[in-house]
Amino acid sequence: MIKEIIFPYKYYEVFVSCPLEVCEERDPKFLYKEARKKCVNVMTGLGSKYEEPENPDLIVDTNLYTIDECAEKVINILPL
């Protein structure tokens, strides 16, 4: 729907796939830890459902690629 709203501008939907466990490991503010203790009511993946995009322009799987490779994949879909 967003592509229709901002047309004629180019819009790219990028899905960064990252398992919940990895999100928790990378969380510098410990929000997931707080959510598990029920101090935070709404947290993606914990108490708040996350819906993956149905048809993204790009899927970047953080388990398969380094951060530099992930960034390169995103940059490569952008127009010059």
N, C-alpha and C positions, 0 to 999 in steps of 0.2 A: 504494500500500500504506500509506503514512503516513497518508492520510486515514482509512483504516479503523482504524488503531491509535489515533489520538487522538480518534476520534468519541466523544462528541457535540460536542466543541469544534470551532469553525470553523477551518479550515486553508486558506490560500491559497498556491498554488504560483505563484511569479512567476519567469519566465525572463528574465533580463537578457541580451539578445543583444548581443555585442560581439566584433568580429573580433579574432583573435589579434594582428594588427599594432597595433591600437588598445590592447589590453591591455598590450602591450610599451611603447608610448609613454607610457602612464599609470602605469607601474610605478615608484613612488618609491624602492623598495628595490633595484631592478635585478635582481630575481630571475630574470626572463626572460633577461636578458643573461648571468647566471651559468649558467642552464640551457643556453643555447646553447653555452657554453664547456664544458659537461658537468661543471660543478662541483656542480650540483644534479641529482639523479637523477630526481626525480618532480616534474613541473610540468605543470599542466593545459594541454593543447594541445601540449606538447613532451615526448614520452616517456610521457605519461600521457593515455590517451584520455578525452575528454569526451563524455558522452552527453547530448544535449539532452533535456529532458523530453518525454514523449509527448503529454501533454494538460494544459499549464499553464493556470491560471485567467487569467493575464495574460502577454503577451509585451511587454517593453519593449525597443525597438530603439534603442540609443544612437546609431546613425548617423542616425536620423530626428528625434530629439528632443533638446532641451537637457536639462541635468541637472534644472532646475526642472520641465520638462514631464514628465520621467521620474518624478520624485518625486510630482507631482500625479496621474499615472496610478495609482501604487501607493496613494496615500492615498484615491483615489476608489473603490477596490474594497473598502475597509474599512467595516464597519458604523458607523453614527453612534452 
